[in-house]
Amino acid sequence: MKKIVDYRKLLGVTETAELVELKSVYRGLMKTWHPDKFQDSEETKLDAEEKSKTIIEAYHFLVSIAPETRDQSLAEYNATTATASITDFEFKSQVLKVEFSDGNAYEYFDVPRAVYVKLVNADSPGRFARRHIYNEFVYRSLSRLVANG
């Protein structure tokens, strides 16, 4: 997904970056781009505010999809995808949002349109998703974002 690639590029990290590295890079960039350091003109201060907002957004997004973050809730994720039924799903720009009967919701990234079409047309969307989506694509919990946000 372009967003993932762009955010990694912005922070200068790789796919294998761990939470400790993300936090360190984030702190360094925020020290550099903090708006309080740009008091010489309103324009540079506004630029720094925009840059820092983008850095914050990138950091939180990359933390939400990091393997360590997903590992922390893997048991819950596996329970949801194995036992809860799909109550709703939505597809937009290669992002598939799936809501489950247990109240959890997840976003899956880089899902090809063809996979989404097959999900829509499947006799059993849950079985199709278990076989072709749940363990195939980078995901993040939307429920945790609400709880932590």
C-alpha positions as CSV (number, residue, x, y, z in Angstrom):
1,M,0.0,0.0,0.0
2,K,1.3,3.4,-0.9
3,K,0.5,4.8,2.5
4,I,2.7,2.2,4.2
5,V,5.6,2.8,1.8
6,D,5.3,6.6,2.1
7,Y,5.2,6.5,5.9
8,R,8.2,4.2,6.1
9,K,10.0,6.5,3.7
10,L,9.1,9.6,5.8
11,L,10.4,8.0,9.0
12,G,13.3,6.4,7.2
13,V,12.6,2.9,8.5
14,T,12.3,-0.5,6.8
15,E,9.6,-3.1,6.9
16,T,11.5,-4.9,9.7
17,A,11.6,-1.9,12.0
18,E,10.7,-2.8,15.6
19,L,8.8,-0.6,18.0
20,V,11.9,0.6,19.8
21,E,13.4,1.8,16.5
22,L,10.1,3.4,15.4
23,K,9.9,5.3,18.7
24,S,13.5,6.4,18.5
25,V,13.2,7.7,15.0
26,Y,9.9,9.4,15.8
27,R,11.4,11.2,18.8
28,G,14.3,12.4,16.7
29,L,12.1,13.7,13.9
30,M,9.8,15.4,16.4
31,K,12.8,17.2,18.0
32,T,13.9,18.3,14.5
33,W,10.4,19.4,13.3
34,H,8.7,20.6,16.5
35,P,6.9,23.9,15.6
36,D,8.3,25.7,18.7
37,K,11.7,25.6,17.0
38,F,10.4,27.6,14.1
39,Q,9.5,30.9,15.5
40,D,11.3,33.1,13.0
41,S,8.3,33.2,10.6
42,E,4.7,32.2,10.6
43,E,5.2,30.3,7.3
44,T,8.0,28.1,8.6
45,K,6.1,27.5,11.8
46,L,3.0,26.4,9.8
47,D,5.2,24.1,7.6
48,A,6.7,22.6,10.7
49,E,3.2,22.0,12.2
50,E,2.1,20.2,9.0
51,K,5.3,18.1,8.9
52,S,5.0,17.2,12.6
53,K,1.3,16.2,12.1
54,T,2.4,13.9,9.3
55,I,5.2,12.4,11.3
56,I,2.8,11.7,14.2
57,E,0.3,10.1,11.9
58,A,3.0,8.0,10.2
59,Y,4.3,6.9,13.6
60,H,0.9,5.9,15.0
61,F,0.0,4.1,11.8
62,L,3.3,2.1,11.6
63,V,3.0,1.2,15.3
64,S,-0.6,-0.1,14.7
65,I,0.6,-2.5,11.9
66,A,4.0,-3.5,13.5
67,P,4.4,-7.2,14.1
68,E,5.0,-6.6,17.8
69,T,1.7,-4.8,18.1
70,R,-0.1,-7.5,16.2
71,D,1.6,-10.2,18.3
72,Q,0.2,-8.6,21.5
73,S,-3.3,-9.3,20.3
74,L,-2.8,-12.4,18.3
75,A,-4.8,-14.7,20.5
76,E,-7.8,-12.3,20.3
77,Y,-7.3,-11.9,16.6
78,N,-7.2,-15.7,16.1
79,A,-10.3,-16.1,18.2
80,T,-12.2,-13.5,16.3
81,T,-11.3,-14.7,12.9
82,A,-12.0,-18.4,13.8
83,T,-15.3,-18.0,15.7
84,A,-17.0,-14.7,15.1
85,S,-19.0,-14.1,11.9
86,I,-18.6,-11.2,9.6
87,T,-21.3,-8.6,10.2
88,D,-20.1,-6.1,7.6
89,F,-17.3,-5.3,5.3
90,E,-16.2,-2.3,3.2
91,F,-13.6,-2.0,0.4
92,K,-11.9,1.3,-0.6
93,S,-8.6,1.9,-2.2
94,Q,-7.3,-1.6,-1.6
95,V,-8.2,-1.4,2.1
96,L,-10.7,-4.0,3.3
97,K,-12.5,-3.2,6.6
98,V,-14.2,-6.2,8.2
99,E,-16.5,-6.0,11.2
100,F,-17.2,-9.0,13.3
101,S,-20.1,-10.2,15.5
102,D,-17.9,-10.0,18.6
103,G,-17.5,-6.3,18.1
104,N,-14.0,-6.4,16.8
105,A,-13.1,-4.7,13.5
106,Y,-9.9,-5.0,11.3
107,E,-8.4,-3.3,8.3
108,Y,-6.5,-5.3,5.7
109,F,-4.1,-3.5,3.4
110,D,-3.1,-4.1,-0.2
111,V,-6.1,-6.3,-0.9
112,P,-6.6,-6.7,-4.7
113,R,-10.0,-5.7,-6.0
114,A,-10.3,-9.3,-7.4
115,V,-10.1,-10.8,-3.9
116,Y,-12.8,-8.4,-2.7
117,V,-15.0,-9.4,-5.6
118,K,-14.5,-13.0,-4.7
119,L,-15.4,-12.3,-1.1
120,V,-18.6,-10.5,-2.1
121,N,-19.6,-13.5,-4.4
122,A,-18.5,-16.2,-2.0
123,D,-21.1,-18.7,-0.7
124,S,-19.5,-18.3,2.7
125,P,-17.7,-15.0,3.1
126,G,-16.3,-16.1,6.5
127,R,-14.8,-19.3,5.0
128,F,-13.4,-17.4,2.0
129,A,-11.8,-14.8,4.3
130,R,-10.3,-17.5,6.6
131,R,-8.7,-19.1,3.5
132,H,-7.7,-16.0,1.5
133,I,-7.6,-12.9,3.6
134,Y,-7.0,-13.2,7.4
135,N,-3.5,-14.5,7.3
136,E,-2.5,-13.1,3.8
137,F,-2.5,-9.3,4.3
138,V,-1.1,-6.8,6.7
139,Y,-3.8,-5.8,9.1
140,R,-4.5,-3.6,12.1
141,S,-7.2,-3.7,14.7
142,L,-9.7,-0.8,14.5
143,S,-11.1,-1.7,17.9
144,R,-7.8,-1.1,19.5
145,L,-7.4,2.3,17.8
146,V,-10.7,3.4,19.3
147,A,-9.8,2.0,22.7
148,N,-6.3,3.7,22.6
149,G,-7.3,6.8,20.7
